[in-house]
């Protein structure tokens, strides 16, 4: 619904179409109701002058900068109407052109509101420790050697070394490793990582400008500069339509020997189907995407989606959930327990821990055993494991070394032999022991998203030639995920600059790539791709900022929805262009014979406009 406040906001930002509409209406009232044709002409002429001059100057400036746009014909028509004193015709022309431009810009700005709120989450301060206490300073003021306090949930602002404290760090957005890791004294942290829990005192090793986060930002900026801009759909057609219009106008003048014929041809040729109907189709597509939780930064990315023939997908957090889930359970040889009983014992103890792996274990245990008893005497060693009592028996869950310390001396040799069989296993694991005896091992993986397979199948049905997976994770995990999803092309162990290089390789083979990612390390690739799409639900600001499109909902199927919306929008926009240009060409030929005066031409052109605008509105569905 259009409210007064929205209308006022539109008028403030785009006064020209409001002035043009007001002037056109005032002139019509003076002409038809008050019977004052002279005053009506003056009003229309003033409207033409006030609104037409800025539009013409903008178009001329664009031509000077080498931008051959669809606005050239409209500018020529406005100039001709001014010279020939065709005030009513000129007033209608300026209303159509200024209205089309304003509607496109305003609509896209409204669609970007949600994205701006998303990007505003990025932290901008750091807590510096001093002799007199703590002080909050801008991240940009951090110096090498400063001692910083990192609290739970906070982003690490600069690269540094932990000098005190311990906790779990989530650096998946930077490195591509899927799970949180335990850190304590002397561990190195990269800027952009998030402290999940605990508290750390960090010594700054680099300033903000030289830290990993800033390095990635520079890669993004470089990629955006190299990417350049795309020519608007309407402007591409104008390259053909404009010279044709001028040729027909010249032929018309040669036939009739009357200058009014030139204006008549320009009026019916004024490409309102391009100036107005195409933005309506684009805006309809953008609004349709926004309703589906897809924020598109302008019309060009939506147009470009239709040309995509290669989809490149990040693994961690995009194709996968980015959280550990149980893969399998191996029972210790000779232990009189089943895999379910091992899970049950682990779930009893892990429900008291906040570790990501403990949460995954507890979730799986509760799904199988809705009622888990509460343990007693819980004692947790951060980064190692947890032990507690159940029915007067100690149960321990943790790392291999931690569990070894809980075993009876007699069982250690057999335990070491058992664990040696997993020496080359790169999966995350938890070992479970009870009453000094090993029960078994639970293995965890970063599992594919539930809808990932359906998404990839849908992409193939849409005719996408190649689907490629990129990740900073190790090759073994990459192979496992690729195999599970049916992806044959993948690259692992990549740094941010490596992902950009892969995209350039693909582009060099004349492919148009859609890059989908969610982490900070994906940002340079998102910026350099033909179209970049960020999974923005996690609020990784730099990824959302670098991308052309942001999926606000944590739903991988949004990739397919965005492609479908882009393809439908472009089809409808092109359909409107061909209908409008075809009808305009017919009217141009008639006008060139001197059979259509300019005022009649304006009315006929508006009939064409209404037709193609209604057609363009179909992109909302």
PyMOL commands that set and color helices and strands:
alter all, ss='L'
color gray80, all
select helices_A, chain A and resi 4-13+15-33+37-64+71-83+87-111+113-119+139-141+172-175+208-210+212-227+233-256+259-269+272-291+299-305+315-319+339-350+356-368+400-404+409-420+452-461+475-485+496-508+520-528+536-538+541-546+558-592+598-620
alter helices_A, ss='H'
color red, helices_A
select strands_A, chain A and resi 125-130+133-138+147-150+160-170+181-183+188-189+194-204+294-296+310-314+320-331+376-381+385-390+393-398+428-434+437-448+466-470+489-491+513-517+531-535+549-551
alter strands_A, ss='S'
color yellow, strands_A
deselect
rebuild
show_as cartoon
